Amino acid sequence: MSEYGIGTKCVQAGYSPKTGEPRVLPIIQSTTFKYETSEAMGKLFDLQEAGYFYTRLANPTSDSVAAKLTALEGGTAGMLLSSGQAANFFSVFNIASAGDHVVSSAAIYGGTYNLFAVTMKRMGIDFTFVDPDCSEEELNASFRPNTKAVFGETIANPALKVLDIEKFAKAAHAHGVPLIIDNTFATPVNCRPFEWGCDIVTHSTTKYLDGHATSVGGAIIDSGNFDWMAHKDKFPGLTTPDESYHGIVYAEQFGQGGAYINKCVAQLMRDFGSTPAPMNAFLLNLGMETLHVRVPRHCENAQKAAEFLSQHEKVAWVQYCGLPGDKYYELGKKYLPNGSCGVLSFGVKGGRPAAEIFMKNLKLAAIVTHVADARTCILHPASSTHRQMSDAELAAAGVPSDLMRLSCGIEDPQDIIEDLRQALEKI
Ligand SMILES: *Cc1c(COP(=O)(O)O)cnc(C)c1O
């Protein structure tokens, strides 16, 4: 569907029924698939033929939705997973193992930071975290001979820093490794990282792609642009025989466009089983059918809320890359010309106690840990998720005690602003 616009792909890509088949993507709620002969099934097990035999590895509903997201990102192959955490884990573990090293932006989702810095470190993979705003020299200095990948987020959650994708891609490629980007907050409607040199994209589909907070899920999409064979020694998992699959070489069997995802499914999904439920894939697809309509509305509402807050006397600061003067305004204009996302952060004058009064008085914005769905929601880390930390500890962690993260939904903007206005008055 490459000739169609992004909106048409949101609605139609990934599933094209033939005569007499269901118009709407069917939920194939079956763990298993039937074959006439053992030989026919054996070919699937040998990866000699494509097909379904067990939903832990692949399911037609999930595959259709993965194909839609692959079309949206402009990739060659994609897969769905049971969560964004699983997606980020698989994306790195597919090409790095014990003794390897990965360079990551320090401005990433807290769950991903913990996965990398604690859990994967325990598996023997070392991470160096770099300031995403560092110079090219500093970035290049963070590589080691055993570095296997570079990781970052298009718009960091919750720091809202915009990644200089070209800078990161250039450094990754100069060292013969791919750039992996978590594109959750931007979505392919606002940014397609492959167009800027990124090689692999991940998503927590839990956020805008689902859009209604119904299903936790993740995805990995390959651009097909990284030449594994040109860096044969660095990526033996893709370029030398896999003994657990009768000695196939993924980069030969599936080519440059299919090797990474096929290996990820055949080995990691087989062994870890982070499989999405077909029902959740169906709900994700339903959400994605309106992604191109919802995302601009999220951005419009966030822009209006950011402008309102930045002019309010009780507000100390606002961070949103759509505001002129924001540290990331220029990077936003380059990589996110149509808008960034619906999430902004701000602080009120009077610190933690003032923020607590403000939070208590909100009527429309719900207090939840989630972000990026149709309903406006808000989180004050200092009095909830980070409440055990002192003001000094919070400041050191880049989460000041007055910080509130506002995720603008797709309601009427005047109602979101009125809710903010009346709660600010109570301070
Ligand atoms: C939420 C989130 C994740 C984790 O995704 P889950 O679906 O909650 O497992 C990863 N990256 C980013 C940017 C996120 O916002």
The ligand as an SDF file (V2000), in Angstrom:
LIG
                    3D

 15 15  0  0  0  0  0  0  0  0999 V2000
    4.6900    2.7490   28.1510 C   0  0  0  0  0  0  0  0  0  0  0  0
    5.9700    2.7680   27.4400 C   0  0  0  0  0  0  0  0  0  0  0  0
    6.7670    1.6110   27.3280 C   0  0  0  0  0  0  0  0  0  0  0  0
    6.3910    0.3080   27.9880 C   0  0  0  0  0  0  0  0  0  0  0  0
    5.2910   -0.2210   27.3380 O   0  0  0  0  0  0  0  0  0  0  0  0
    4.2280   -1.2470   28.0120 P   0  0  0  0  0  0  0  0  0  0  0  0
    3.2740   -1.4510   26.8900 O   0  0  0  0  0  0  0  0  0  0  0  0
    3.6490   -0.5370   29.1980 O   0  0  0  0  0  0  0  0  0  0  0  0
    4.9760   -2.4690   28.3770 O   0  0  0  0  0  0  0  0  0  0  0  0
    7.9280    1.6830   26.5950 C   0  0  0  0  0  0  0  0  0  0  0  0
    8.3140    2.8280   25.9920 N   0  0  0  0  0  0  0  0  0  0  0  0
    7.5810    3.9690   26.0950 C   0  0  0  0  0  0  0  0  0  0  0  0
    8.0560    5.2040   25.4330 C   0  0  0  0  0  0  0  0  0  0  0  0
    6.3870    3.9760   26.8090 C   0  0  0  0  0  0  0  0  0  0  0  0
    5.6690    5.1040   26.9060 O   0  0  0  0  0  0  0  0  0  0  0  0
  1  2  1  0
  2  3  1  0
  2 14  2  0
  3  4  1  0
  3 10  2  0
  4  5  1  0
  5  6  1  0
  6  7  2  0
  6  8  1  0
  6  9  1  0
 10 11  1  0
 11 12  2  0
 12 13  1  0
 12 14  1  0
 14 15  1  0
M  END
$$$$
